[in-house]
Amino acid sequence: MIDWEGVIERNVRLLREIVATLAAMAGLDLSLAAGNGSAAALAGPGVGHLPCPTLPRWAHRTVFRLLRPAEAALRRLVIVAARDMVAPAPALPAIMRKGGPLVAHIPVSLGLALAPAAADAPAAAPAAPGRLSFPLLDPLPDLTAPPFRIRASGVPRVFIPGWTTPFAVAPRHEPSRNDALEAGYLRRRVAALSRALEDLPGQARRLARWRARRDAFRKAGRLHRLTTLRPGRAYGLHRPGSPRRPHEVDDVLRDLHYFAYEAQEQHDTS
């Protein structure tokens, strides 16, 4: 018999420590980000006036590599929290069927009869980035992505001795670990993760509504994703040979991956 409340309490405490670490590494003030999630709040203390907040490449990549397993762990914790929740069946949108004759629109140039082009309107100021919603679904593997290939260390240079000369090869410069990378989107993802962790019952209700919508689609004979989890091993879990070192978030994700499948079986058989 699994103590579900103990599982939730323990992993919420562990994930809070991990999220606090990610926020500190990303220069994010969670007290400000929890308020409105605006770009000024996510720029970090003392640099809210910067239009494009940045992080050094090494810090950006470190936070990103730990953010994916932390998000995957919280998705599985939401499944555990929503194991007994049931939402009412929603009304499905009607299927829009295209009908009528096919009409081909062929562009015709009228030459001088064309009306003069309107004066260019002044460019509107770009809207401030809004707050992100925590994604409840694991990203599915992209089957159309090209296979990973090792980058070649050299280039072929074909020439005829005495007739042609080999062309010069430009030196290849590796990216510096201190290059400045835009960090606004990364910080908004960390803020969304923190808000979802503090609102676990609300995220569980979101998942219950998603399940009700899935069941309604299945009863109607329409296609819909069956589960929020990615097939196979846990998404974001440390792989042997990965450049990322093992972290405590991997242990949390490994445990919650097991409990999420147990909670799903309990929900499906109830």
N, C-alpha and C positions, 0 to 999 in steps of 0.2 A: 504494500500500500504506500503510495507516494504522498508525502506531505507537501501538497501544492503550495500552500501559504508559506511554508518554510523555504521552498524553492524560489518563490517570487521575492520574498524579503531578502534572502541572501544575495541573489543576483542583482537586485536593484541597488544594494549597497556596493557591490563590486563595480557595477557599471557607472555609478556616480563618481567613484574615484577615477575610473578611466576617462570619463568625459571631462572631469576637472583637469586631468593631465593634458588632454588634447586641447582644451580651451587655453590653458597656460602656454602651450607650445605655439598655438596659433595667434597669440596676442589678443584673445577675445575675452571681454568682460561679460560674463554670463548674466550678471545682474542687469546690465543694459540691454543685452540681446533678448532677455526674456520679456522685456517691455514691449518693444515694437519691431525688433529685427531689422531696423533700417540700416542703410549703408553707413551712416554716421556712427551708429552704435557698434557695428561690426568692424569698424576700422581699428578699434582698440583704444585704450586710454591715451589721451594726449595727441592722437593723430586723426581725430574725427573729421578734420577739414580736408583730408586727402581724398581726391576723387577716385583714385584707383589704389587702394591699400595693397601693399606687396609684402612678401616674405622671401627670405633667402631660399634658394632652390633646395638645400638640404633640409630645412625645416618644413617647407611645403610638401616635399615628397614623403618625409617621415610621418607627418600628420595624415596625409592621404592614405598611406599604407596601413595605418592603424584605424582609420575612420571606417573603411569598408568592413572589417570584421566586427567593429563595435556596432555598426548599423545592423549587420546580419544577426548579431546576438540579441539586439533589442527586438527585431522582428520576431524572433523565436520566443522571446519573453512575452510578447503581446499574444502569441498563440496560446501560451500557457494561461495567461490571464483571461482569455476569452473562451476557455474550454467549455464552460457551461452556459454561455450567453446565446440567446436566440433572438433574432430580430424579425419583425413582420415582413412578409413577402412584399417586395415593391412592385409597382406597376411598370411593366417593360415598355420602352418606346416602340412605336410602330415601325415596321420595316418599310422604308421608302423604296418603292419600286419604280424604276424608270419606264415610262411608256410613251406612246406616240411615235410619229414618224421621225426618222433620223434626218436632221437638217445640217448640211455642211456649210459653214461660214467661210467664204473665200474672200480674203482681203483684196480690195480693189483700190489702186492709187488714182485719185482724182486730180492730181497735179495742182494747178493754180486754184481749183475750186475748194481746196482745203481751207478751213478756217485758221486764222493765225493762232499760234500756240499762246496759251495764257502765260502771263508773267510768272516767273518762279516765286513761289511763296517762301517767306522766311522759314528757315529750318526750325522746327520746334525743339525745345530743350529735351534731352533724353530723360525719360522717367526714371526715378530712383528705383533700384531693385527692391522688390517686395520680399516678404518673408517666405521661406520655403515650407512646404508640408512634408512631414516625414513619410517616406515611401514604405508601404506595407508589403510590397511584393519584391522578391528577389529578382534581379535582372536575369533573364534567360540567356543561355549561351548563344552567341551569334554564329550560326552554321555557315553563313556566307563570308565570314572574315577570312582573309588569306592566312595561310600557315605562317608561323613564326620562322623567320630566316635569320641566320647569323650574318651580320653585316660584313661584307668583304673588306679585307685589310689592305687591298691594293687595287690598282686598275691596270688593264692590259694596255701595253704600248707597242704597236706593230710598226716597224720601220724597216727600210732596206739600207744596210750599211753602204755608205758612199753616195747614196742618192737622196735619202731623206734623213732628217734628224728627229729624234724623239721629242715629243711635245712636253712642255713642263707640267708637272703635276702640282696642283695647289695643295699646300699643307692643310691637313685636317685638324681643326681645333676642337678639342672636346669641351662640352659645356662646363662652365665653372660652377662649383657647388655654392658659390655666393651670388649667382645671378638672381636678380629680382624677378619674382613671379607674382602675377596678380592673385590675390588671396581673398577677394570679396566673396566669391561663390563658395570657396572652401569654408570660410568662417560662417556663412549662412547655413551650410550643411551641419556644422558642429552645433550651431544654435538650434536648428530643427531637432537634432538628436537630443539635446538637453531638454527642450520643451516636451518632446514626446515621452522622455523618461519620467518627467515630473507629472505627466498627465496619462499615466498608464491605463486607468479605467476608461478614459476617453478614447484612447487608441484601441482598446479591446472592443468598445462599441463600434468603432469604425470597421474593425475586422468582422464583427457579427453582421453588420449591414452588407459587407462585401460577400459574405457567405450566403446570405439570403438572396442577394442578386444573382450569385452563381447558380444556386438551386433553381431559381425562377427561370434562368436561361436554359438550364438542362431540361426542365420539365417542358419548356416550349420547343425543344429540339433545336436550339440555337447554340452556336459555338461560344465557349467561354473557358477561360483558364480554370483548371481544377483546383489548384493549390497555390498558396502564396510562396511556397518554398521552391527553390531551384532543384532539379533532379540531381542526384549524386551526392557528393560530399558537400559539407557546409560551405557556402559562398564566403570567400575571404579568409578561409582557414589557411594557416601557414603550410606551405608546401616544401618538401625537401629540395634543397638547392635554390630556394628563393633568396634574393638579396636582403629581404627583411629578416631580422633576427626574431626568434620566438619571443612572444610577449604574453603577459598574463591574460590578455583578451582572448588568446587562442584557447586557453583552458575554459574560460567562461563560455565561449562560443561552442566548444566541443560538448560541454555539459548541456547547454540549452538546446543544441541540435537534437540530442537524445530525448530530452523532456518534451520538445515540441512535437516530435513524432508520436510519443506516448499520449500527449494531449489530443492530437488529431485523431488517433484511433479511438480514444474515449468519446470524442464528440461525434464521430461517424457511426459508432455502434450504439449510441444512446438514443 
